[in-house]
Amino acid sequence: MRFIEKIILITGSKLSKPLYKIYEKWLWLQIKNGPMPQHIGIIPDGNRRWARKLGLQPSLGHIYGYEKLKEVLKWIWSLNIKYVTIYAMSSENCRYRDINERERLFELARRGLNELLNMKDIHEKEIRIRIIGNYSLIPKDIVELAKKVEETTKNYSKYYLNIALCYGGRQEIIDAVKKIVNEVKTGKISIDEIGEETFSKYLYTDNCPDPDLIIRTSGEERISNFLLWQSAYSELYFCEAYWPEFRKIDFWRAIRSYQLRQRRFGR
């Protein structure tokens, strides 16, 4: 079976369907009884490069990437993984990308949030959704839509989905420091109360534990300002595939890699 795995790594999506299914089943047998991460962070990178590789307009890569995201979320929830944080759009994207590309990304955000309001899985699985990031960089109508989604799902608690939109890890830490300083000034907390646990409560992700596993696609090996505080002891998995071509076997290989690691949390 390792030979088949090597063939898959070489041939990618060109592998015959029957062989792919055999390999997929073999992978599933390896991971199904192992420890699953409680929280997964995803950096879905490589949409534009994937489109260029196929001779498509780069903007189409984001559309295919959006559809892939919906598929991957189903894979995650099928494993009963309770928390997911998606790096949908960085603060750098919101500030520095070409204005036309930014608007296309914001249009996808509008489409996605509207779909979430009526998505069957969200309500059947009772998934609480939070949109985290710098709201000052997001168009007002999207902010209102984000608040509507959060309000609609605020009483759900079986699963949690954080969507990082115009998000930056450094800014999140700065915002947390500002909130804490204000709390100290007004006497709500004392300086002696400030520790790691207290600090975490002032982050955007105060509703969930730190990510156990962060997956990044496209072959880039960095976290690009994503969950800087929370990822201190996360396991990192870098996948060569561009995000729109990310397959279930790629996801399951990430889970297998996580299960094979010995987590020490600095000890």
ZAMARGU-4260 file (C-alpha; in steps of 0.2 Angstrom, whole numbers, plus 5000, padded with zeros to 4 digits):
<rodrens>
0) 5000/5000/5000 | 5015/5012/5003 | 5019/5009/4984 | 5001/5015/4980 | 5004/5030/4991
5) 5020/5035/4982 | 5011/5033/4965 | 4998/5045/4971 | 5010/5058/4977 | 5018/5057/4960
10) 5003/5057/4949 | 4991/5068/4959 | 4973/5068/4953 | 4978/5058/4937 | 4977/5042/4948
15) 4963/5030/4942 | 4947/5031/4952 | 4947/5012/4958 | 4965/5014/4964 | 4961/5031/4973
20) 4946/5022/4982 | 4957/5008/4988 | 4970/5020/4995 | 4956/5031/5003 | 4949/5016/5012
25) 4967/5011/5018 | 4970/5029/5025 | 4953/5028/5033 | 4957/5012/5042 | 4973/5020/5049
30) 4965/5036/5056 | 4947/5031/5061 | 4952/5025/5079 | 4965/5037/5082 | 4964/5053/5092
35) 4956/5067/5082 | 4960/5086/5084 | 4947/5096/5094 | 4951/5112/5084 | 4958/5113/5066
40) 4964/5129/5058 | 4965/5130/5039 | 4975/5142/5028 | 4967/5139/5011 | 4981/5145/5000
45) 4984/5144/4981 | 4968/5148/4973 | 4975/5161/4961 | 4990/5150/4956 | 4979/5135/4954
50) 4968/5145/4941 | 4984/5151/4932 | 4990/5134/4931 | 4975/5129/4922 | 4975/5144/4911
55) 4960/5152/4920 | 4957/5170/4926 | 4965/5171/4943 | 4948/5177/4951 | 4940/5160/4946
60) 4952/5152/4958 | 4943/5160/4973 | 4926/5154/4967 | 4933/5136/4965 | 4941/5138/4982
65) 4925/5144/4990 | 4916/5128/4984 | 4931/5117/4990 | 4929/5125/5007 | 4911/5119/5009
70) 4916/5102/5004 | 4931/5101/5017 | 4920/5108/5031 | 4908/5092/5028 | 4924/5081/5029
75) 4928/5089/5046 | 4911/5088/5053 | 4910/5070/5048 | 4924/5067/5060 | 4915/5076/5074
80) 4929/5089/5075 | 4920/5102/5086 | 4930/5118/5081 | 4936/5125/5065 | 4944/5142/5061
85) 4946/5147/5042 | 4958/5160/5036 | 4946/5167/5023 | 4954/5184/5021 | 4969/5192/5029
90) 4970/5210/5034 | 4984/5212/5021 | 4972/5206/5008 | 4960/5219/5013 | 4972/5233/5013
95) 4984/5229/4999 | 4976/5218/4986 | 4970/5227/4970 | 4953/5235/4973 | 4944/5225/4959
100) 4951/5208/4967 | 4946/5214/4984 | 4928/5218/4979 | 4927/5200/4971 | 4933/5193/4988
105) 4920/5203/4997 | 4907/5198/4985 | 4911/5180/4989 | 4910/5184/5007 | 4893/5191/5005
110) 4888/5175/4995 | 4895/5164/5009 | 4887/5173/5023 | 4870/5173/5015 | 4872/5154/5011
115) 4876/5151/5029 | 4860/5159/5035 | 4850/5145/5026 | 4862/5131/5025 | 4854/5115/5031
120) 4870/5108/5040 | 4872/5124/5050 | 4855/5122/5059 | 4854/5103/5059 | 4872/5101/5067
125) 4869/5117/5078 | 4885/5126/5072 | 4889/5142/5080 | 4897/5154/5068 | 4908/5169/5072
130) 4916/5181/5060 | 4932/5187/5067 | 4944/5201/5061 | 4945/5219/5059 | 4928/5225/5055
135) 4934/5243/5051 | 4941/5235/5035 | 4925/5226/5030 | 4911/5234/5020 | 4897/5239/5031
140) 4884/5228/5023 | 4895/5213/5026 | 4897/5218/5044 | 4878/5219/5046 | 4877/5202/5037
145) 4890/5194/5049 | 4881/5200/5064 | 4865/5193/5057 | 4873/5176/5055 | 4881/5177/5073
150) 4864/5181/5080 | 4855/5167/5071 | 4867/5154/5077 | 4872/5161/5094 | 4862/5148/5104
155) 4871/5133/5095 | 4885/5124/5104 | 4888/5107/5096 | 4900/5114/5084 | 4909/5131/5081
160) 4915/5139/5065 | 4926/5154/5066 | 4928/5163/5049 | 4943/5175/5049 | 4939/5190/5038
165) 4951/5204/5036 | 4960/5196/5050 | 4978/5198/5057 | 4985/5189/5072 | 4996/5204/5077
170) 4981/5216/5077 | 4971/5203/5087 | 4984/5204/5101 | 4985/5223/5100 | 4966/5223/5102
175) 4967/5211/5117 | 4980/5222/5125 | 4969/5238/5123 | 4954/5229/5130 | 4964/5223/5145
180) 4972/5240/5148 | 4954/5248/5148 | 4948/5235/5160 | 4963/5239/5172 | 4960/5257/5171
185) 4942/5255/5175 | 4946/5243/5190 | 4937/5228/5182 | 4953/5218/5184 | 4970/5220/5192
190) 4987/5219/5184 | 4990/5203/5195 | 4975/5194/5187 | 4983/5195/5170 | 4990/5179/5164
195) 4989/5167/5149 | 4972/5161/5153 | 4965/5179/5156 | 4973/5186/5141 | 4966/5172/5130
200) 4948/5178/5135 | 4951/5195/5126 | 4956/5187/5110 | 4943/5185/5095 | 4943/5166/5098
205) 4938/5167/5116 | 4924/5154/5112 | 4936/5140/5108 | 4952/5131/5113 | 4968/5134/5104
210) 4970/5124/5088 | 4978/5107/5089 | 4981/5106/5070 | 4984/5120/5057 | 4984/5115/5039
215) 4990/5126/5025 | 4989/5121/5007 | 5000/5127/4991 | 5017/5121/4998 | 5020/5138/5007
220) 5027/5134/5025 | 5023/5149/5036 | 5007/5154/5045 | 5006/5172/5038 | 4999/5181/5054
225) 4986/5168/5057 | 4982/5164/5076 | 4999/5169/5082 | 4995/5168/5100 | 4984/5153/5099
230) 4996/5143/5088 | 5010/5142/5100 | 5009/5123/5102 | 4998/5119/5087 | 5004/5105/5075
235) 5007/5112/5058 | 5004/5102/5042 | 5009/5109/5025 | 5001/5102/5009 | 5008/5104/4992
240) 4991/5104/4984 | 4983/5121/4979 | 4967/5123/4989 | 4955/5120/4975 | 4963/5103/4972
245) 4964/5098/4990 | 4957/5080/4991 | 4950/5070/5005 | 4966/5059/5005 | 4976/5075/5008
250) 4965/5080/5023 | 4966/5062/5030 | 4985/5062/5028 | 4985/5078/5038 | 4975/5069/5052
255) 4987/5054/5051 | 5002/5065/5053 | 4994/5073/5068 | 4990/5056/5076 | 5008/5051/5073
260) 5015/5066/5082 | 5019/5066/5101 | 5013/5082/5108 | 5023/5089/5123 | 5017/5107/5124
265) 5034/5113/5128 | 5037/5100/5142
</rodrens>
